[in-house]
Amino acid sequence: MQLADRANRNRNSAPRAIPLKRARFWLICLLFLMWALAISGRLFWLQIVRHKEFVERAVRSQPAGSGHDGAGRLVLRGPQ
C-alpha cells in the first residue's frame, strides 16, 4: 500500500512543476519584449525625432577646407 501512495504522491507533485516552467517562460518572454521595445523606442527617438538635430551637427562638424560648400556640394576637384 505504501508503494501505491508514493506513486500517487509523485504523480500529484509532477504537474506543479509544469505551471512553474510555463510562468518562467512567460516571464522571460515579457522581459525580452520589454528590452526589445526599449531598444526600438530609443532607435525611433534618435533616428526619427532627433534626425534634424544630428544632420545640423554633422554639417557644422565639417572642416572649413573640405572642398564642399554649405549645402554639401563638391566645389573643389582634383586633377582630371
Backbone hydrogen bonds, N-H to C=O, Kabsch-Sander energy under -0.5 kcal/mol:
donor,donor_aa,acceptor,acceptor_aa,energy
5,D,1,M,-2.0
6,R,2,Q,-2.4
7,A,3,L,-2.1
8,N,4,A,-2.2
9,R,5,D,-2.4
10,N,6,R,-2.6
11,R,7,A,-2.1
12,N,8,N,-2.2
13,S,9,R,-2.0
14,A,10,N,-1.5
16,R,13,S,-0.6
17,A,13,S,-0.6
17,A,14,A,-1.4
18,I,14,A,-0.7
20,L,16,R,-1.1
21,K,17,A,-2.3
22,R,18,I,-2.5
23,A,19,P,-2.6
24,R,20,L,-2.4
25,F,21,K,-2.4
26,W,22,R,-2.3
27,L,23,A,-2.2
28,I,24,R,-2.3
29,C,25,F,-2.4
30,L,26,W,-2.5
31,L,27,L,-2.4
32,F,28,I,-2.5
33,L,29,C,-2.5
34,M,30,L,-2.5
35,W,31,L,-2.3
36,A,32,F,-2.7
37,L,33,L,-2.5
38,A,34,M,-2.1
39,I,35,W,-2.3
40,S,36,A,-2.6
41,G,37,L,-2.7
42,R,38,A,-2.2
43,L,39,I,-2.5
44,F,40,S,-2.5
45,W,41,G,-2.5
46,L,42,R,-2.5
47,Q,43,L,-2.9
48,I,44,F,-2.4
49,V,44,F,-1.4
50,R,45,W,-1.9
54,F,50,R,-1.8
55,V,51,H,-2.2
56,E,52,K,-2.4
57,R,53,E,-2.2
58,A,54,F,-2.1
59,V,55,V,-2.3
60,R,56,E,-2.3
61,S,57,R,-1.4
62,Q,59,V,-1.2
66,S,63,P,-1.2
69,D,73,R,-2.3
72,G,69,D,-1.8
75,V,67,G,-3.3
76,L,67,G,-1.3
